[in-house]
Amino acid sequence: MACADTDHLAMYPVVQLDTTIFCAHIDGWAEAGHGPLPRRLAAAVRTLIVSGALPPGAAIPAERGLAAALSVSRPTVSAALDELRAEQLIISRQGSGTRVAEVDVAPAGPTLVERALGSATVNLAAPVAQRLPAGFDWAISPADLGAQLPANGYDPVGVVALRSLAAERFRSQGLAATTDQILITNGAHHAMAVAIGALVRSGDRVIVEQHTFGGILDLLDDRGAVAVPVPRDSAGIVPSELDRRLATEPTSIAVLLPTVNSPTGVATPAGRLDELAEILDRRGTTIVADEALADLTHGQRPPGLGARCRSASVITIESLSKSVWGGLRVGWLTARPELFDTLARQRARRDLGTAITSQLLAQRVLPALDDHLVARRHNLAAAATLATRLLHERFPDWGVELPSGGAMVWATLPLADATGFATYARQFGVATLPGSAVNTSRGADPHLRIATDVGDDVLRDGIDRLDRAWAAWRSA
Ligand SMILES: Cc1ncc(COP(=O)(O)O)c(C=O)c1O
């Protein structure tokens, strides 16, 4: 809790950081997080304050000097500081400048032994497969490439053989798609960039889930669009809330993760997908459906929105990144014929095609993908069970549900905002993703997303580290 009264600060020494040193502490702020520049700057300074790196009473460098040192305009700095003033994290007073308020900061850092143990950082922040899986032929010869069309290697739509396999895959999921309605992309994020680039204009309001993939928020920010959140419950997007938003918002575009949501790891049950499809059809919505995680349902994968909607226009996006390996950089989208050409042109304006080498490897993967997924789903479900059990044992005061999809556990901490703890825990050598990074409202958020697809030993090590960090955080 912060105290807004500067008199309280009289007892604290005025720590006066040189502007250059202050800037070095927030190095990388403009690329981190999401939102406009002032918000990113505010987030970086907030982290310094809540982690205790900037103690109460510390002076914030003058706005003009800070703006010059950061190469941004003075209004950018002012807006960032206004945000922190509104949160009572800093206080400005005529004559004594701006100082860090008296806040509940993170307790003192870990001991030397803990720091040493922490040198091997365990990354539980990124729920991604760590390496190319065995069982596929990954070797490429010049002769293999020679057999691919086009021979010159440029193809902004994708090679026909791969498009045909992707269309077949969609049809097996109940979605009508022909080869000429498939656009091969450099993964799902790229496909979303193409779709959002084609459909969304600056100032547009776009429906998204309250908690969603951070890349969607980045793309909407980049476009100058406004993300309008729809709440989720334990089964997925809340239908009545979606209906209400579509009725009241001047928008007919929604960017959703219908089958499996990140960061929550919730696989939407078929009945809920039907309810959502009925609403989207009735409202005539255009949906960008990010199905990058859809193959990671821990049980059977249900047909997605693309197969359920009748009149709503669904752009369905899939990717090999989560089911096979992110480094392939191969995904695809399908859309109705009337929209497809617009998307294909949008793509060709942005880049000149997906690497033929990756497209060749994807062609080898696709026919065997379902077999591969049997083991992958089994392993992910087992990792989720282990992670949930360990988290229940170690953190009885955290809320932890067994996820039904994806490669993560979504924990609810008994804190108003878990961001400070996530930052603090990094000192113990474990990285997790705080909910504030993927919350469309961008405010305080009590969740941590913990990746589970890291191998049992690494998972145990990471949870041990979180446990030590939590004990230190709570005891201070
Ligand atoms: C929900 C979701 N969508 C999209 C992506 C990006 O996928 P790709 O690597 O295919 O671009 C990710 C991966 O981080 C994701 O979790």
The ligand as a Gaussian input file, in Angstrom:
#p B3LYP/6-31G(d) Opt

LIG

0 1
 C       -2.078000     -18.667000     -28.310000
 C       -0.868000     -18.437000     -29.170000
 N       -1.026000     -17.922000     -30.392000
 C        0.018000     -17.702000     -31.196000
 C        1.303000     -17.980000     -30.797000
 C        2.428000     -17.714000     -31.729000
 O        2.614000     -18.874000     -32.466000
 P        3.675000     -18.986000     -33.653000
 O        4.958000     -19.446000     -33.039000
 O        3.071000     -20.016000     -34.541000
 O        3.789000     -17.674000     -34.313000
 C        1.519000     -18.531000     -29.528000
 C        2.874000     -18.831000     -29.083000
 O        3.485000     -18.246000     -28.275000
 C        0.399000     -18.751000     -28.688000
 O        0.559000     -19.246000     -27.465000

